Amino acid sequence: MKRIIQKSALVVSALALASATTFGALSAAPAGAQSSSGQVTVGDNYFKPGEIDVTAGTKVTWTNKGKIIHSVTPNKGKLFGTKALSRGKKYSYTFKKPGTYAYYCTFHGSPGSGQHGTIVVTAAPTTTTTGLLGQKSG
């Protein structure tokens, strides 16, 4: 019985390691993107990082650390954004659906040029479990 438990523990450990390696590779940021915890610094004429990769359900917060007013305006639609973000103020939005969300500052940019940025939202990873410990060894 002890030997079966040890073998089962080894199998579970190997599967956990393989899963962690596989999911880690899948969650890597695409080339040119910066992984982020959902924080964007708004400066005078820039968003930093300019592109971030987050998972669905992440709250992204823009903080104006510049000396002048800025906006966060989506290139398309009105899903998120703020018309005026004063010095020292923050604006947050939780991205729930996967997709690419481009935005810009209406005062200092336009879609794709000047002060602009992109949020890339990927699907949250799903977890699955297998009942290996409940199976009999042959």
DRENPA-540937 format. One record per atom (N, C-alpha, C): x, y, z. Coordinates in steps of 0.001 Angstrom, whole numbers. Last residue first. Layout:
# residues N
{{X, Y, Z}}
...
***
This chain:
# residues 138
{{-2302, -1257, -11158}}
{{-2331, -2645, -11613}}
{{-1068, -3267, -11391}}
{{-3982, 849, -8826}}
{{-2775, 544, -9584}}
{{-2775, -927, -9942}}
{{-7064, 2582, -9006}}
{{-6295, 1447, -8515}}
{{-5096, 1212, -9428}}
{{-7704, 6059, -8412}}
{{-7605, 4913, -9296}}
{{-6744, 3821, -8671}}
{{-7629, 8288, -6829}}
{{-8741, 7389, -6604}}
{{-8668, 6132, -7467}}
{{-5523, 9748, -7756}}
{{-5373, 9115, -6445}}
{{-6484, 8113, -6162}}
{{-6484, 10777, -10203}}
{{-5448, 9741, -10173}}
{{-5351, 9044, -8835}}
{{-8654, 12403, -11295}}
{{-8796, 11578, -10105}}
{{-7764, 10468, -10038}}
{{-7712, 15690, -12188}}
{{-7907, 14296, -12551}}
{{-7914, 13479, -11276}}
{{-8909, 18956, -12924}}
{{-8327, 17986, -12001}}
{{-8591, 16586, -12523}}
{{-8167, 22097, -14397}}
{{-8847, 20799, -14433}}
{{-8157, 19883, -13455}}
{{-8715, 25564, -14758}}
{{-8013, 24468, -14099}}
{{-8850, 23213, -14198}}
{{-8134, 28082, -17181}}
{{-9062, 27190, -16483}}
{{-8260, 26061, -15877}}
{{-6960, 31444, -17260}}
{{-6726, 30009, -17389}}
{{-7765, 29218, -16607}}
{{-8835, 34004, -18851}}
{{-8287, 33485, -17600}}
{{-8092, 31989, -17749}}
{{-7886, 35239, -22041}}
{{-8821, 34469, -21211}}
{{-8114, 33992, -19953}}
{{-6317, 38479, -22195}}
{{-6404, 37069, -22548}}
{{-7369, 36370, -21596}}
{{-6138, 41663, -23449}}
{{-6782, 40840, -22420}}
{{-6907, 39409, -22930}}
{{-4068, 44255, -23850}}
{{-4368, 42956, -24457}}
{{-4884, 42065, -23331}}
{{-4277, 47627, -24313}}
{{-4470, 46606, -23288}}
{{-4849, 45322, -24027}}
{{-2236, 50247, -25490}}
{{-3042, 49065, -25797}}
{{-3088, 48143, -24582}}
{{-1994, 53815, -26208}}
{{-1619, 52565, -25571}}
{{-2564, 51447, -25946}}
{{-661, 57130, -26892}}
{{-1621, 56040, -27082}}
{{-1096, 54772, -26415}}
{{252, 60095, -27883}}
{{45, 59434, -26594}}
{{-1061, 58397, -26754}}
{{980, 59433, -31275}}
{{1114, 60328, -30130}}
{{982, 59551, -28835}}
{{-1317, 56958, -32637}}
{{-170, 57872, -32700}}
{{-174, 58828, -31510}}
{{-3564, 55300, -32404}}
{{-2347, 54770, -32991}}
{{-1174, 55723, -33088}}
{{-5850, 57868, -32303}}
{{-5728, 56409, -32395}}
{{-4442, 55989, -33127}}
{{-3836, 60519, -30859}}
{{-4976, 60075, -31652}}
{{-4837, 58556, -31782}}
{{-2765, 62949, -28399}}
{{-2608, 61837, -29322}}
{{-3849, 61605, -30143}}
{{-3340, 64767, -26383}}
{{-1951, 64617, -26829}}
{{-1718, 63455, -27790}}
{{-6032, 64816, -25734}}
{{-5280, 66072, -25694}}
{{-3920, 65963, -26387}}
{{-6942, 62221, -25759}}
{{-7506, 63151, -26747}}
{{-6745, 64475, -26796}}
{{-4906, 59489, -25606}}
{{-5244, 60723, -24894}}
{{-5741, 61719, -25936}}
{{-6176, 56159, -26374}}
{{-5289, 57306, -26561}}
{{-5731, 58462, -25674}}
{{-6302, 52563, -26936}}
{{-6800, 53827, -26402}}
{{-5772, 54930, -26628}}
{{-7386, 49243, -27673}}
{{-6485, 50361, -27939}}
{{-7135, 51640, -27425}}
{{-7666, 46139, -26639}}
{{-8322, 47419, -26381}}
{{-7302, 48543, -26539}}
{{-8346, 42971, -27645}}
{{-7334, 44007, -27693}}
{{-8043, 45352, -27624}}
{{-9652, 40326, -25503}}
{{-9626, 41169, -26694}}
{{-8477, 42156, -26611}}
{{-11863, 38855, -23099}}
{{-10620, 38858, -23874}}
{{-10747, 39737, -25115}}
{{-13680, 40767, -20682}}
{{-13682, 39935, -21885}}
{{-12334, 40007, -22595}}
{{-13275, 42466, -18522}}
{{-13860, 41148, -18276}}
{{-13784, 40209, -19462}}
{{-11348, 44780, -17020}}
{{-11569, 44180, -18329}}
{{-12031, 42737, -18131}}
{{-12197, 47364, -14981}}
{{-11960, 45927, -14973}}
{{-12345, 45355, -16332}}
{{-10572, 50461, -14532}}
{{-11602, 49716, -15247}}
{{-11214, 48235, -15216}}
{{-9813, 53609, -12980}}
{{-9706, 52151, -13077}}
{{-10868, 51573, -13868}}
{{-7787, 56434, -12512}}
{{-8984, 55920, -13149}}
{{-8786, 54415, -13298}}
{{-6521, 58966, -10303}}
{{-6510, 57615, -10859}}
{{-7842, 57316, -11521}}
{{-4523, 62026, -10013}}
{{-5767, 61237, -9958}}
{{-5595, 59884, -10635}}
{{-2266, 63574, -10430}}
{{-2385, 62848, -9168}}
{{-3623, 61978, -9048}}
{{-3919, 65768, -12624}}
{{-2648, 65420, -11984}}
{{-2907, 64729, -10637}}
{{-6994, 64401, -13988}}
{{-6144, 65472, -13455}}
{{-4887, 64918, -12811}}
{{-8387, 63310, -16659}}
{{-7664, 62703, -15555}}
{{-6645, 63737, -15072}}
{{-11263, 63298, -18481}}
{{-10290, 64182, -17837}}
{{-9693, 63493, -16616}}
{{-12737, 61251, -19584}}
{{-12475, 62446, -20395}}
{{-11409, 63333, -19796}}
{{-11997, 57824, -19524}}
{{-12307, 59022, -18766}}
{{-11904, 60231, -19602}}
{{-12964, 54367, -20127}}
{{-12315, 55644, -20399}}
{{-12770, 56761, -19478}}
{{-14821, 51815, -21873}}
{{-14063, 52320, -20737}}
{{-13550, 53712, -21083}}
{{-16622, 51566, -24022}}
{{-16582, 50552, -22985}}
{{-15889, 51045, -21720}}
{{-17335, 52928, -26315}}
{{-17301, 53668, -25045}}
{{-17258, 52717, -23857}}
{{-15742, 52631, -29602}}
{{-16764, 52448, -28584}}
{{-16554, 53279, -27335}}
{{-12257, 52679, -30152}}
{{-13589, 52299, -30630}}
{{-14527, 52157, -29447}}
{{-10153, 53701, -28679}}
{{-10187, 53960, -30122}}
{{-11571, 53703, -30696}}
{{-11003, 55177, -25509}}
{{-10863, 54005, -26376}}
{{-10919, 54403, -27857}}
{{-9113, 57408, -23665}}
{{-10222, 57323, -24608}}
{{-10040, 56106, -25505}}
{{-8217, 59095, -21070}}
{{-8081, 57701, -21491}}
{{-9312, 57454, -22355}}
{{-6470, 62247, -20870}}
{{-7687, 61430, -20950}}
{{-7286, 60000, -21295}}
{{-4920, 64709, -18707}}
{{-4908, 63724, -19787}}
{{-6258, 63025, -19821}}
{{-3354, 67728, -17517}}
{{-4522, 66858, -17629}}
{{-4380, 65923, -18834}}
{{108, 67812, -16307}}
{{-1071, 68344, -16988}}
{{-2178, 67296, -17067}}
{{2213, 66529, -15191}}
{{1908, 67867, -14667}}
{{616, 68434, -15242}}
{{1778, 62997, -14424}}
{{2253, 64144, -15196}}
{{1842, 65452, -14546}}
{{684, 60848, -13380}}
{{1846, 61361, -12663}}
{{2470, 62541, -13410}}
{{-2294, 59386, -13200}}
{{-1671, 60543, -13841}}
{{-555, 61083, -12951}}
{{-2779, 56009, -13577}}
{{-2466, 57041, -12581}}
{{-1737, 58171, -13280}}
{{-5050, 53513, -14319}}
{{-4209, 54547, -14900}}
{{-4012, 55614, -13833}}
{{-5510, 50146, -13735}}
{{-5575, 51477, -13142}}
{{-4567, 52390, -13817}}
{{-7464, 47359, -14418}}
{{-6358, 48190, -14882}}
{{-6566, 49590, -14315}}
{{-8293, 44347, -13034}}
{{-8578, 45778, -12964}}
{{-7326, 46536, -13385}}
{{-9025, 41362, -14746}}
{{-8017, 42230, -14139}}
{{-8473, 43686, -14170}}
{{-10738, 39816, -16177}}
{{-11072, 40025, -14771}}
{{-10079, 40921, -14051}}
{{-8394, 38215, -18268}}
{{-9758, 38685, -18080}}
{{-10073, 38758, -16587}}
{{-4970, 39216, -17801}}
{{-6009, 38201, -17954}}
{{-7373, 38818, -17685}}
{{-2912, 41423, -19812}}
{{-3549, 41023, -18556}}
{{-4557, 39917, -18837}}
{{-326, 43203, -21092}}
{{-1044, 41955, -21283}}
{{-1590, 41530, -19932}}
{{154, 46498, -22426}}
{{213, 45522, -21346}}
{{-671, 44328, -21676}}
{{1957, 49094, -23875}}
{{1121, 47915, -24123}}
{{1283, 46969, -22946}}
{{3339, 51110, -22680}}
{{2478, 51445, -23815}}
{{1539, 50313, -24171}}
{{3392, 51126, -19051}}
{{3860, 50690, -20360}}
{{2854, 51036, -21449}}
{{2766, 54454, -19791}}
{{3828, 53498, -19537}}
{{3326, 52388, -18633}}
{{1942, 56900, -22100}}
{{1387, 55891, -21199}}
{{2507, 54869, -21021}}
{{2753, 60413, -22637}}
{{3002, 58973, -22740}}
{{2131, 58187, -21762}}
{{2488, 63199, -22188}}
{{2632, 62691, -23554}}
{{3012, 61213, -23659}}
{{3267, 63055, -19037}}
{{3043, 64092, -20036}}
{{3479, 63567, -21398}}
{{1860, 59878, -18090}}
{{2802, 60989, -17969}}
{{2491, 62019, -19023}}
{{402, 57405, -16353}}
{{99, 58425, -17350}}
{{1055, 59573, -17093}}
{{1081, 54061, -15884}}
{{1447, 55422, -15490}}
{{1125, 56346, -16650}}
{{-929, 51384, -15131}}
{{-419, 52208, -16221}}
{{-129, 53591, -15655}}
{{-1275, 48117, -13946}}
{{-942, 49500, -13590}}
{{-363, 50224, -14799}}
{{-1598, 45392, -14100}}
{{-2741, 46239, -14402}}
{{-2511, 47694, -14016}}
{{646, 44091, -13797}}
{{-345, 43798, -12781}}
{{-1576, 44664, -13012}}
{{1902, 42949, -16951}}
{{1624, 43962, -15948}}
{{624, 43462, -14937}}
{{4193, 42463, -19564}}
{{3268, 41898, -18591}}
{{3062, 42934, -17497}}
{{4326, 44103, -22582}}
{{4854, 44091, -21229}}
{{3804, 43464, -20328}}
{{5070, 43084, -25929}}
{{4130, 43422, -24862}}
{{4841, 43370, -23517}}
{{7000, 42175, -27667}}
{{6707, 43606, -27658}}
{{5759, 44025, -26549}}
{{5537, 39014, -28067}}
{{6697, 39872, -28306}}
{{6274, 41328, -28351}}
{{3117, 38271, -25456}}
{{3593, 38259, -26823}}
{{4768, 39219, -26990}}
{{3833, 36754, -22288}}
{{3403, 37916, -23044}}
{{3922, 37829, -24470}}
{{2784, 33466, -21375}}
{{3856, 34417, -21672}}
{{3321, 35553, -22520}}
{{974, 31510, -20906}}
{{656, 32821, -20380}}
{{1753, 33846, -20637}}
{{2002, 29175, -21957}}
{{840, 29774, -22592}}
{{563, 31181, -22112}}
{{4036, 28591, -20186}}
{{4393, 28942, -21556}}
{{3226, 29618, -22254}}
{{2531, 27964, -17925}}
{{3462, 29083, -17869}}
{{3832, 29544, -19266}}
{{1207, 25678, -18760}}
{{434, 26893, -18560}}
{{1330, 28114, -18468}}
{{3468, 23898, -18910}}
{{2616, 24167, -20058}}
{{1866, 25474, -19891}}
{{4467, 23964, -16279}}
{{5323, 24334, -17396}}
{{4491, 24703, -18607}}
{{2243, 23070, -14858}}
{{2798, 24391, -14561}}
{{3671, 24874, -15704}}
{{1971, 20491, -15962}}
{{911, 21487, -16115}}
{{1437, 22889, -15883}}
{{4367, 19296, -15111}}
{{4074, 19418, -16543}}
{{3011, 20473, -16797}}
{{3992, 19434, -12325}}
{{5119, 20112, -12946}}
{{4868, 20320, -14435}}
{{1714, 17809, -12061}}
{{1675, 19203, -11604}}
{{2792, 20003, -12251}}
{{2704, 15364, -13011}}
{{1619, 16043, -13715}}
{{1533, 17512, -13326}}
{{4626, 14842, -11026}}
{{5037, 14986, -12422}}
{{3968, 15713, -13233}}
{{2962, 14623, -8754}}
{{4013, 15646, -8816}}
{{4446, 15901, -10250}}
{{1426, 12390, -9490}}
{{769, 13678, -9264}}
{{1788, 14809, -9347}}
{{3461, 10454, -9578}}
{{2673, 10755, -10779}}
{{2011, 12123, -10642}}
{{4310, 10480, -6888}}
{{5239, 10819, -7969}}
{{4497, 11199, -9249}}
{{1961, 9611, -5611}}
{{2498, 10934, -5304}}
{{3479, 11383, -6384}}
{{1792, 7024, -6651}}
{{742, 8000, -6947}}
{{1229, 9419, -6698}}
{{4050, 5894, -5489}}
{{3958, 5999, -6948}}
{{2906, 7037, -7348}}
{{3293, 6063, -2770}}
{{4490, 6751, -3238}}
{{4458, 6937, -4754}}
{{1011, 4417, -2787}}
{{879, 5830, -2411}}
{{2083, 6621, -2910}}
{{2220, 1991, -3448}}
{{1198, 2553, -4331}}
{{1031, 4041, -4046}}
{{3838, 1592, -1183}}
{{4458, 1743, -2496}}
{{3479, 2368, -3497}}
{{1950, 1212, 809}}
{{2849, 2358, 904}}
{{3481, 2643, -458}}
{{825, -1197, 0}}
{{0, 0, 0}}
{{865, 1256, 0}}
***
